[in-house]
Amino acid sequence: MAKILLIEDDLVTASMVKDWLEGERYTIDEAHSGAEAITFLKTYQYDLVIVDWMLPEGNGVEVMKTYRSGGGSAPILMLTGKRAIIEKEAGLDAGADDYLTKPFDMRELSARIRALLRRAPSVRGSVLECGNIALDTTSCSVTRDGKNLKLLPTEYSLLEFLMRNQGTVFSTAALLEHVWKADSEATDIAVRTYITRLRKKIDTDGAPSLITTVHGLGYKLEAQ
């Protein structure tokens, strides 16, 4: 599933949102200050960013401006108690793609996240396809020749990332950065292990693997 950075200094709210989104199989990193958020955004790659307005060590608007000025292109959802039109205008002008005011319903949060992810350049609808593999991002299901495959959460996240970026070569370090949590203790060995497990589940006997090893560089997924 998509990797999201949640920037929220209220630890209760952050915990609730993180638990909800992890229940929907998103990979969540947390930052609790503006400075910490900028460090995460400079170090890791995210599919979407959720940012609160009021933060210690720099507010959400400053975080967005810094991220956008540095070339950051992931969709941004601003999550805040500020409701005035002038404040919404300031947030959107600073780089937010959507604006959700507190208090909010978790189901609406999920719907807005799905809508923002659909707008990403790499997404064309909710179903990603490569060869005889289809991945439905709405139901989090994967099929091969129409038959359901059972994938573990990390296997699913890795496959979804590769399917969103077909033909692009990623090193093991890049895959760790994009798919695993920032606080994960996973290593290059873990990446290779999951690649092997994925191949066993998605490949067809006697056919070339959809995941190609590019020696010295990494891995890419594409239909042969």
C-alpha positions as CSV (number, residue, x, y, z in Angstrom):
1,M,0.0,0.0,0.0
2,A,1.0,3.6,-0.3
3,K,3.6,5.1,2.1
4,I,2.4,8.1,4.0
5,L,4.1,10.6,6.3
6,L,1.8,11.8,9.1
7,I,2.9,15.1,10.6
8,E,1.0,15.8,13.7
9,D,2.1,17.0,17.1
10,D,-0.9,15.9,19.1
11,L,0.1,12.4,20.0
12,V,-3.4,11.2,20.7
13,T,-4.6,12.3,17.3
14,A,-1.5,11.0,15.6
15,S,-2.0,7.6,17.3
16,M,-5.6,7.4,16.3
17,V,-4.9,8.3,12.7
18,K,-1.9,6.0,12.4
19,D,-3.9,3.0,13.8
20,W,-6.8,3.7,11.4
21,L,-4.6,4.0,8.3
22,E,-2.4,1.0,9.2
23,G,-5.7,-0.9,9.5
24,E,-6.3,0.1,5.9
25,R,-2.8,-1.3,5.1
26,Y,-1.0,2.0,4.5
27,T,2.6,2.3,5.7
28,I,2.9,5.2,8.1
29,D,5.8,7.2,9.3
30,E,5.2,9.9,12.0
31,A,6.8,13.3,12.6
32,H,5.8,15.5,15.5
33,S,7.4,18.8,14.7
34,G,8.1,20.9,11.6
35,A,11.9,20.3,11.9
36,E,11.4,16.5,12.2
37,A,9.0,16.6,9.2
38,I,11.4,18.3,6.9
39,T,14.1,15.8,7.9
40,F,11.8,12.9,7.0
41,L,10.8,14.6,3.7
42,K,14.4,15.1,2.7
43,T,15.5,11.6,3.7
44,Y,12.6,9.4,2.5
45,Q,10.1,9.2,-0.3
46,Y,6.4,9.3,0.3
47,D,3.2,8.7,-1.8
48,L,1.3,11.2,0.3
49,V,1.8,13.6,3.2
50,I,-0.7,14.5,5.9
51,V,0.3,17.7,7.8
52,D,-1.2,19.6,10.7
53,W,-1.0,23.4,10.6
54,M,0.1,24.1,14.1
55,L,3.4,22.4,14.9
56,P,6.4,23.1,17.1
57,E,9.7,24.1,15.4
58,G,7.9,25.4,12.2
59,N,4.3,25.2,11.2
60,G,2.7,23.1,8.5
61,V,2.6,25.9,6.0
62,E,6.4,26.3,6.3
63,V,6.9,22.6,6.0
64,M,4.9,22.5,2.8
65,K,6.7,25.5,1.3
66,T,10.1,23.9,2.0
67,Y,9.0,20.6,0.6
68,R,7.5,22.1,-2.6
69,S,10.5,24.4,-3.1
70,G,12.8,21.4,-3.0
71,G,10.9,19.7,-5.7
72,G,8.6,17.5,-3.5
73,S,5.6,16.4,-5.6
74,A,3.7,14.0,-3.3
75,P,0.0,15.0,-2.7
76,I,-0.5,16.9,0.6
77,L,-3.5,16.7,2.8
78,M,-3.7,19.5,5.4
79,L,-5.4,18.3,8.6
80,T,-6.2,21.2,10.9
81,G,-8.6,22.9,13.2
82,K,-8.3,26.2,11.2
83,R,-11.6,26.7,9.4
84,A,-11.5,30.3,8.0
85,I,-11.5,30.7,4.2
86,I,-8.4,32.9,4.4
87,E,-6.6,30.1,6.3
88,K,-7.7,27.4,3.8
89,E,-6.6,29.7,1.0
90,A,-3.1,30.1,2.6
91,G,-2.8,26.4,3.1
92,L,-3.7,25.5,-0.5
93,D,-1.5,28.3,-1.9
94,A,1.4,26.9,0.2
95,G,1.2,23.6,-1.6
96,A,-1.6,21.6,0.0
97,D,-3.8,19.6,-2.5
98,D,-6.7,19.1,-0.1
99,Y,-7.8,20.5,3.3
100,L,-9.7,18.6,6.0
101,T,-10.8,20.4,9.2
102,K,-10.9,18.9,12.7
103,P,-12.9,17.1,14.0
104,F,-13.2,14.7,11.1
105,D,-14.6,11.3,10.4
106,M,-11.9,8.6,9.7
107,R,-13.9,7.4,6.7
108,E,-13.8,10.8,5.1
109,L,-10.1,10.9,5.8
110,S,-9.7,7.6,4.0
111,A,-11.8,8.7,1.1
112,R,-9.8,11.9,0.6
113,I,-6.6,9.9,0.7
114,R,-7.8,7.6,-1.9
115,A,-8.9,10.5,-4.1
116,L,-5.5,12.2,-3.8
117,L,-3.6,9.0,-4.6
118,R,-5.7,8.5,-7.7
119,R,-4.5,11.9,-8.9
120,A,-0.9,10.8,-8.7
121,P,0.8,10.5,-12.2
122,S,1.6,6.8,-11.7
123,V,-2.0,5.9,-11.0
124,R,-4.6,5.1,-13.7
125,G,-7.8,4.2,-11.8
126,S,-7.8,1.7,-9.0
127,V,-6.5,-1.3,-10.8
128,L,-2.8,-1.7,-11.7
129,E,-1.9,-4.4,-14.2
130,C,1.3,-6.0,-15.3
131,G,1.2,-9.1,-17.6
132,N,-1.3,-11.5,-16.0
133,I,-1.2,-9.8,-12.6
134,A,-3.8,-7.3,-11.5
135,L,-3.7,-5.4,-8.2
136,D,-6.8,-3.5,-7.0
137,T,-5.8,-0.7,-4.7
138,T,-9.4,-0.3,-3.5
139,S,-9.9,-3.8,-2.2
140,C,-6.2,-4.5,-1.7
141,S,-6.5,-7.7,-3.7
142,V,-4.1,-9.3,-6.2
143,T,-5.0,-11.8,-8.9
144,R,-3.0,-13.9,-11.4
145,D,-5.0,-14.9,-14.4
146,G,-8.2,-13.9,-12.4
147,K,-7.3,-16.1,-9.4
148,N,-6.8,-14.5,-6.0
149,L,-3.3,-14.5,-4.6
150,K,-2.6,-14.4,-0.8
151,L,0.1,-11.8,0.0
152,L,1.5,-10.7,3.3
153,P,1.2,-6.9,4.0
154,T,4.9,-6.2,3.1
155,E,4.7,-8.4,0.0
156,Y,1.6,-6.4,-1.1
157,S,3.2,-3.1,-0.4
158,L,6.3,-4.0,-2.4
159,L,4.3,-5.3,-5.3
160,E,2.1,-2.2,-5.4
161,F,5.1,0.1,-5.4
162,L,6.8,-1.8,-8.2
163,M,3.5,-1.9,-10.2
164,R,3.1,1.8,-9.8
165,N,6.6,2.3,-11.2
166,Q,6.9,-0.4,-13.9
167,G,10.1,-0.4,-15.9
168,T,12.0,1.6,-13.3
169,V,15.0,0.0,-11.6
170,F,15.2,0.4,-7.9
171,S,18.2,-0.5,-5.7
172,T,17.6,-2.4,-2.5
173,A,18.3,0.8,-0.6
174,A,15.6,2.6,-2.6
175,L,13.1,-0.1,-2.0
176,L,13.8,0.1,1.7
177,E,13.3,3.8,1.6
178,H,10.0,3.7,-0.4
179,V,8.3,0.6,1.1
180,W,9.5,0.0,4.6
181,K,8.9,2.3,7.6
182,A,11.7,4.7,8.5
183,D,12.1,3.0,11.9
184,S,12.3,-0.4,10.3
185,E,15.4,-2.6,11.0
186,A,15.0,-4.3,7.7
187,T,18.2,-4.7,5.6
188,D,19.1,-5.5,2.0
189,I,18.7,-9.2,2.9
190,A,15.0,-8.5,3.8
191,V,14.5,-6.9,0.4
192,R,16.0,-9.9,-1.5
193,T,13.9,-12.3,0.6
194,Y,10.7,-10.5,-0.2
195,I,11.6,-10.3,-3.9
196,T,12.1,-14.1,-3.9
197,R,8.8,-14.7,-2.1
198,L,6.9,-12.4,-4.5
199,R,8.4,-14.1,-7.5
200,K,7.1,-17.5,-6.2
201,K,3.6,-16.1,-5.8
202,I,3.2,-13.9,-8.9
203,D,5.2,-15.7,-11.5
204,T,3.8,-18.4,-13.9
205,D,5.7,-21.6,-14.1
206,G,7.8,-21.8,-17.2
207,A,7.4,-18.0,-18.0
208,P,10.0,-15.3,-17.4
209,S,9.8,-13.6,-14.0
210,L,7.9,-10.2,-13.9
211,I,10.6,-9.0,-11.5
212,T,13.9,-8.7,-13.2
213,T,17.2,-8.5,-11.4
214,V,19.4,-5.8,-13.0
215,H,22.9,-6.9,-11.8
216,G,24.7,-4.2,-9.9
217,L,21.7,-1.9,-9.8
218,G,18.6,-3.5,-8.3
219,Y,15.2,-4.7,-9.5
220,K,12.4,-3.7,-11.8
221,L,9.0,-5.0,-12.7
222,E,7.7,-5.2,-16.2
223,A,5.8,-7.7,-18.4
224,Q,8.2,-9.7,-20.5
